[in-house]
């Protein structure tokens, strides 16, 4: 361990941040963010930007409804159900010998239309914004038009002059590839070694160019950037630095508030809300956290979940180094079945945007993901891909881990937990082929 990271040997980093020792040994950890929320940096984004993104998605709703008939019930708005899962809650309480105080809810982004994952928020939004910009610049569209016209052949012919590129571990590539191809763009998805074969096959069936790499996510992103830099007509969607992706995710905050209101669930000083979000590079959970904080302020507590072998956001936040440190530099292999979370280096843009808003991070073993997968299927008849189950360990850790209880005490929440709510954010799974899902389910018997 003689390696030097930002002027310090790894031993010195461990001495400064003792949790690092367990993280390097790929043990499950639960870390509370000590960064004082009052030290809010000047954000380059605000509620106005989220409203602008929300209005843009409304403008595109007629096109979405026409191009993707499965969105007709919601009139072209891409949104997912929020449901209570009492059976799952009872089993988790029994299996882990705890009492989860308050309601346990599931946000089913696994069932978002078009691409079946949380990436249908940010990924689709950024492509739509780019398409709008091009069409308006070329005098083919005005804000007052019905955007249903975008499904006409002349628009597809127009967009075919342009290309879109992205680097992805899977789901972001799916969302961007599907919507780009449907609009008429030439789409290229640079896929890391972690990406599942069925996702590559599905993209190719939609006419998307998929380029595979033996390396991880960072290499896929790097190659995507190179492609865009060499072609003036190519637009690169940068998962590590994109404000538009971030804002597409952030729209979820106001929509979730509406769903909670419809369920008569309050979020205020006496009714805290805890949200557990699987995390890869940070964009999805970061954007949603930003949106939730805009709606609920200090009354919402957001925790990010990462695989024990890919805890990049946790490391970046804990050390304050953001993207100046990777899991590989600490000797962690970044190999996990949770393909959407297999990221070795976090987004510094997201880390700096929401680091002060984050309540904490925790890590979870792959085996436990499969155990949750099986339990959710058995108890609620809901099927997720492995990475989407990471949120379920959050309420367990908050109620049983010493640091979780310390968090509750520090924020004076002890007497309010019974009237609170916990939302596990299910990030993907609806498009997983049935034979692959059966394999996932069988793996759920490997851990008790």
Buried (B, 14 or more C-beta within 10 A) or exposed (E): EEEEBEEBEBEEBBEEBEBBBBBBEBEBBBBBBEBEBEEEEEEEBEBEBBBEBBEBBEBBBBBBBBBBEEBEEBEBBBBBEBBBBEBBBEBBBEEBEBEBBBBBBBBBBBBBBBBBBBBBBBBBBBBBBBBBEBBEEEEBBEEEBEBBBBBEEEBBEBBEEBBBBBBBBBBBBBBBBBBBBBBBBBBBBBBBBBBBEBBBEBBEEBEBBBBEBEEBBBBBBEBBBEBBEEBEEBBBBBBBBBBBBBBBBBBBBBBBBEBBEEBEBBBEEEBBBBBBBBBBBBBBBBBBBBBBBBBBEEBBBBBBBBBBBBBBBBBBBBBEBBBBBBBBBBEBEBEBBBBBBBBBBBBBBBBBBBBBBBBBBBBBBBBBBBBBBBBBBBBBEBBBBBBBBBBBBBBBBBBBBEBBBEBBEEEEBEEBBEBBBBBBBBBBBBBBBEEEBEEBBEBBEEBE
